[in-house]
Amino acid sequence: MPNGMPIAHGANADVVYKAELSALNAKTTGSEVSGEASFTIYGDRLTIRISAHGVPPNMEHLQHLHGFAKGDRTSRCPTARNDTNGDGIIDIVETEPLAGTTMVPFTDDPVNMQIVNDTYPRAGAEGSYLYVKTISLKALKAAFTAKFPGQQLDLDRRVVFLHGVPTTTKLPATVASLDHIPAQVTLPIACGQIRKVQE
């Protein structure tokens, strides 16, 4: 937690947002991934907490806020019908029409907005992890608006994705990825729509 800021919890918080994470591509992961993401605001402190269970073990998992960079559309999590090429897998490119683009990385430093990063959480041998980070809400909003002009953070219009299966996972050639990153790294394994639960 930066600068010794305490972790904010729901009690006495100004605003709380939550997303229940549901499995995607369970046949590929071999597990029904589940978990919860919460965003607790207390003054200028934003505490991001993501708990994940049933994820591929002993590996790093990318996790991000996704949304639309233009307009005021609300993001949604994909379903099987978003597998537009019919290969049985929902890849990252197929999520974009419904969920939008990658926006904020949940790494050791979300404010730097660097998607390509090696500080994403790593799952343990039991296939779970807990990520907790407290940051300046003002700093994140400024960084967000600088990267996505005309957009506000608007958490309740966004979704959270978890990504990643082992590099040894065999995927069809039809499974797409981004920026020459292996499809195993960007494959969505869970998604949750963010909703305001306290204000």
N, C-alpha and C positions, 0 to 999 in steps of 0.2 A: 504494500500500500504506500503510495507516494507521500513524501513529506510528513510521515507519521499521522496521516489523516485516519481517524477511526472508521471502521466499516459501519455503514448505516444499515439498519434493519427496518422492517416494515413499521414497527412501533414508532410513533411520533414523526414519521417521514412526511415530507410535503406531498410527494406523488410516488406511486409504485406502479410499474408496468410488469406484466408477466407474459411468458409464452410457454405453452406446454409443447414439448418436442415430441413429434411422432415419427416413426420409422419411414424411411424411403429406401428403395432398393434392397429390401430385406433378403431376397433370394440371393443377392450377390454378397451381402455381408454375412449371411448365415445367422442373423440375429435380429430381433425386434428392438432396435435402438429406442431408448426413451430418455426423458429428462425434462428439465425446466430451466428456462432463462428468466432472470428477473433484473429489473432496472429500478433501483431505489434512489430517489432524489431527496437530499436533505440540504437545503441551502444551495451552495455551489458544489456540493459533493454528489457525484453520481457513482453508485456502487453497482457494478455489473457482476452478476453471479450466474454461472452456468454449471449445472450438474448433469452429467451424461452417464448412462448405463447401457451395457450391451454393445458398446462400440468395439471395433477391432482392437485387441490389446497390444501393448508394448509398441505403440507408435504415436507419432504426433498427428493431431487432427486440426485442420483448418476450421475456423468458425468465424462467421461474419454476420453483419447486418446487411440485408439486401433491400433494395427499393428502386423506385423509378427516379431517374435524374432530371426528368422534365415532367411538367404537369403536376396534377394532384391525385394521381391514381393511387389506390391502396393495394399493396402487394398481397398475394395469396400464396399459400403453399401448393405445390403441384400434386397431382394425383396420377393414377395410371393412364388416364386419357391424355396426359401431356407427353406421353411417350410417342411423339409424332412420327418417328421412323419405324416404330413397331419392333424394336429389337429387344424388348422386355426390360429395358433399363432407362431410367430418367437421368439423362446427363445434364451437366451444368448449363449447356447451351439451350436445352429444351425447357429449363426453368425460367428463362429470361422473359418470355411473353407474359407470364403470370406473376413472376416475383420481381423482375427488374434486374438491376446490376449489383455487383458487389460494392458495398459502400464503406463500412467501418470494420476493420479487422479487430477481433478480440484477442490481442496479443499482450505482451508485457507493457506495451505503450500504444493503446488505441488512438491516442491523439495524433500520433505521427502519420496515421492513415496509410501506412505502407503495407500493402496487401502481401507482397512477397517478403516473407519474414520467417525466421527460424525460432520464434519465441511463442508459438502456439502451444497449447497444453498437450501433454503426452499422457496417453492412457496407461494405466498399470496393467499388470498381468491378469487382473480380474475383469478387465474391459470396462473400466469406469474412470472418471476424473472429475475434479471439482476445480473450477476456475473462479477466482474472486479478484476483482481489481477496482479500486476506488480512484477516481480521477476528477479533475475540474470540469464541471458541466460547461462552464463558459468557454474553456479552452477547446473542448470537443465541438461545441456549436460553431466556434470561429473556424476551426479546421474544416469542419463539414461544409460550411457555406463557401469557404474558399475553394474547395474541390468541386462542389456542386452548386454553382452560382444560381441564385433564385430559389434554392431549396432550403427548407428548415429541417432540423433533425427529425421532428414529427414521429416519434417512436411508434405511435399507434397506427401508422400507415406502413410499417415495415415488417419484415419477417427475419427470423434467425435461422441460418443453415449451419449444420455440422457436415464436414466432408471427410472423405478418406478411407481407403481400404489398402491392404498391403500391396506393395509394388509387384508382388508375385501373383496377384489376382489376375486371372485370364478374363479379358473383356473383349467383346466383339469390336472389330475395326470401326464399326458404326458409332461407337461411343465417343462423343466429341469432348474436347477440353478447350482451355484458353491459353493463349500466349505460349504455346509449345510446352506447357506443363503437362506431365503425364496424366491421363484420364483417371488413373487410380488415386491421384492426389486430390483432384477436384470433384470426384464423384459425390453427389449429395447422399448422405446417409440418414439425415433427420432434418425436420423443418418444424417451425412453430410460428404462428402469427401472434404478434405482440398486441396485447390489450391493456388498457388502463384499468387497474383494479382498486386503486385508492387515490383520492385527492382531497 
